[in-house]
Amino acid sequence: MKSGKIIRRFSAKDGRKAVLRTPKWEDLDDLLALINSLVEEKADIFRAERVSRMEEIDWLSRTLAGLEKDEFFFLVAEVAGKVIASSDLHPQRGYDKHVGVIGIVIKRGFRDIGIGTEMMKTLVEQAQKMSLKVLTLSAFATNKRAIHVYEKIGFVQTGRIPKKHFRNDQYIDEVIMTKMLE
């Protein structure tokens, strides 16, 4: 898929205008700021260390190349000209090629206003276009807000890895969620 392609425009619950689109090279600084803000916040994400500019350059180069070759789907949310969320859908290979794995992150100040829900709906639509049959994702068991959104979209909890993560002097289970596609 082409970089910078607009997929959807909508108004968030708070009235802000949002655009869902594929990423482009010019998003580098916003994407770097996004991931590092989540690390600093100690958000319920699977990354614990800040990302360097060089690491982000390498990652974005690989992401844009994979997107152009339709190896996976990547989506960003933009509000007021800034990328404030990102998500991805990676089809698996071999015997699992009918399965897609989803990831999503949203910057503080942009949660609970419908952006995550719209991104998830768009990922599900894209998965159907890719002829995927099963979607999976993982979440920290403490991330009730995200789990609620996933359930609203039709994901169900299908597994749990006890004490998978150790953060802030406590163990946290990882919840595995699945959505079957028609």
C-alpha positions as CSV (number, residue, x, y, z in Angstrom):
1,M,0.0,0.0,0.0
2,K,1.2,3.5,-0.8
3,S,2.6,5.6,2.1
4,G,0.5,8.5,3.2
5,K,-2.7,7.0,1.9
6,I,-5.8,8.4,3.7
7,I,-8.1,5.6,4.8
8,R,-10.7,7.4,6.9
9,R,-11.5,10.9,8.3
10,F,-13.7,11.3,11.4
11,S,-14.4,13.5,14.4
12,A,-13.3,12.2,17.8
13,K,-15.8,12.3,20.7
14,D,-14.3,15.6,21.8
15,G,-14.8,17.2,18.4
16,R,-11.2,17.1,17.2
17,K,-10.8,16.0,13.6
18,A,-8.8,12.9,13.0
19,V,-7.3,11.3,10.0
20,L,-6.4,7.6,9.7
21,R,-3.7,7.0,7.1
22,T,-0.7,4.9,6.2
23,P,2.6,6.4,7.5
24,K,5.0,8.4,5.5
25,W,8.7,9.4,5.9
26,E,7.7,12.8,7.2
27,D,6.1,11.2,10.3
28,L,9.5,10.2,11.7
29,D,9.7,12.8,14.4
30,D,6.1,12.4,15.4
31,L,6.5,8.6,15.6
32,L,9.7,8.9,17.6
33,A,8.0,11.4,20.0
34,L,4.9,9.0,20.3
35,I,6.9,5.9,21.3
36,N,9.2,7.8,23.7
37,S,6.2,9.5,25.3
38,L,4.7,6.1,26.0
39,V,7.9,4.8,27.4
40,E,8.3,7.8,29.7
41,E,4.7,7.5,30.8
42,K,5.3,3.8,31.6
43,A,2.2,3.1,29.6
44,D,0.9,-0.5,29.2
45,I,3.1,-1.2,26.2
46,F,5.7,-3.9,25.6
47,R,8.6,-1.5,25.2
48,A,10.4,-0.3,28.3
49,E,13.4,1.6,26.8
50,R,13.5,4.9,24.9
51,V,14.1,4.7,21.1
52,S,17.0,6.6,19.6
53,R,16.5,8.6,16.4
54,M,18.7,6.1,14.5
55,E,16.6,3.1,15.7
56,E,13.5,4.9,14.6
57,I,15.0,5.7,11.2
58,D,15.8,2.0,10.8
59,W,12.4,0.9,11.9
60,L,10.5,3.4,9.8
61,S,12.6,2.5,6.7
62,R,11.7,-1.2,7.2
63,T,8.0,-0.3,7.9
64,L,7.6,1.8,4.8
65,A,9.3,-0.8,2.6
66,G,7.1,-3.6,4.0
67,L,4.0,-1.5,3.6
68,E,4.8,-0.7,-0.1
69,K,5.3,-4.5,-0.7
70,D,2.0,-5.3,1.0
71,E,3.8,-7.5,3.5
72,F,1.6,-6.0,6.3
73,F,-0.6,-3.1,7.1
74,F,0.3,0.0,9.2
75,L,-1.9,2.8,10.2
76,V,-1.4,6.1,12.0
77,A,-3.9,8.5,13.5
78,E,-3.2,12.2,12.9
79,V,-4.8,15.1,14.8
80,A,-4.0,18.7,14.1
81,G,-1.2,17.7,11.8
82,K,0.5,15.4,14.4
83,V,0.7,11.6,14.6
84,I,-0.8,10.7,17.9
85,A,-1.4,6.9,17.5
86,S,-0.1,4.0,15.4
87,S,-1.2,0.5,14.8
88,D,-0.2,-2.5,12.7
89,L,-1.5,-5.7,11.3
90,H,1.0,-8.4,10.5
91,P,-0.2,-11.6,8.7
92,Q,1.6,-14.6,9.8
93,R,3.3,-17.2,7.5
94,G,3.2,-20.9,6.8
95,Y,0.4,-22.8,8.5
96,D,-0.6,-19.6,10.3
97,K,-1.0,-17.4,7.2
98,H,-4.7,-17.0,7.8
99,V,-3.9,-15.3,11.2
100,G,-3.1,-11.6,11.7
101,V,-1.4,-10.1,14.8
102,I,-2.4,-6.5,15.8
103,G,-0.6,-3.9,17.8
104,I,-1.8,-0.4,18.7
105,V,-0.5,2.6,20.8
106,I,-2.2,5.9,21.5
107,K,-0.6,9.0,23.0
108,R,-1.9,10.3,26.4
109,G,-4.5,13.0,25.9
110,F,-6.0,11.2,22.9
111,R,-7.4,8.1,24.7
112,D,-11.1,7.6,25.5
113,I,-12.3,9.8,22.5
114,G,-12.9,7.0,20.0
115,I,-9.6,7.1,18.1
116,G,-8.6,3.6,19.2
117,T,-12.0,2.2,18.3
118,E,-11.9,3.7,14.8
119,M,-8.3,2.4,14.4
120,M,-9.4,-1.1,15.5
121,K,-12.4,-1.1,13.1
122,T,-10.1,-0.1,10.3
123,L,-7.6,-2.9,11.1
124,V,-10.5,-5.4,11.1
125,E,-11.7,-4.1,7.7
126,Q,-8.2,-4.4,6.3
127,A,-7.8,-7.9,7.7
128,Q,-10.9,-8.9,5.9
129,K,-9.6,-7.4,2.6
130,M,-6.4,-9.5,3.2
131,S,-8.6,-12.6,3.5
132,L,-7.4,-13.3,7.1
133,K,-9.6,-15.5,9.2
134,V,-8.3,-14.9,12.8
135,L,-7.0,-11.8,14.5
136,T,-5.0,-11.9,17.7
137,L,-3.4,-9.4,20.0
138,S,-1.9,-9.2,23.5
139,A,-2.4,-6.7,26.2
140,F,-1.2,-6.1,29.8
141,A,-4.0,-7.4,32.1
142,T,-3.8,-4.0,33.8
143,N,-4.8,-2.2,30.6
144,K,-8.5,-2.3,31.3
145,R,-9.2,0.6,28.9
146,A,-7.6,-1.2,25.9
147,I,-9.2,-4.5,26.8
148,H,-12.6,-2.8,26.8
149,V,-12.1,-1.4,23.3
150,Y,-10.9,-4.8,22.0
151,E,-14.0,-6.4,23.5
152,K,-16.2,-3.7,22.0
153,I,-14.8,-4.6,18.5
154,G,-15.5,-8.3,19.1
155,F,-12.3,-9.7,20.5
156,V,-12.6,-12.3,23.3
157,Q,-10.0,-13.3,25.9
158,T,-8.6,-16.7,24.8
159,G,-5.6,-17.0,26.9
160,R,-3.5,-15.5,29.7
161,I,0.2,-15.8,30.5
162,P,0.6,-15.4,34.3
163,K,3.3,-13.0,35.5
164,K,4.6,-12.5,31.9
165,H,5.8,-8.9,32.7
166,F,7.6,-7.5,35.7
167,R,7.1,-3.7,36.0
168,N,7.1,-1.3,38.9
169,D,7.9,-4.1,41.3
170,Q,4.9,-6.2,40.4
171,Y,4.1,-9.1,38.1
172,I,1.5,-8.5,35.4
173,D,-0.3,-11.1,33.4
174,E,-0.5,-10.9,29.6
175,V,-4.0,-11.3,28.2
176,I,-4.3,-12.9,24.7
177,M,-7.3,-11.9,22.7
178,T,-8.8,-13.3,19.5
179,K,-11.4,-12.3,17.0
180,M,-12.7,-14.7,14.4
181,L,-13.5,-13.1,11.0
182,E,-16.4,-14.1,8.7
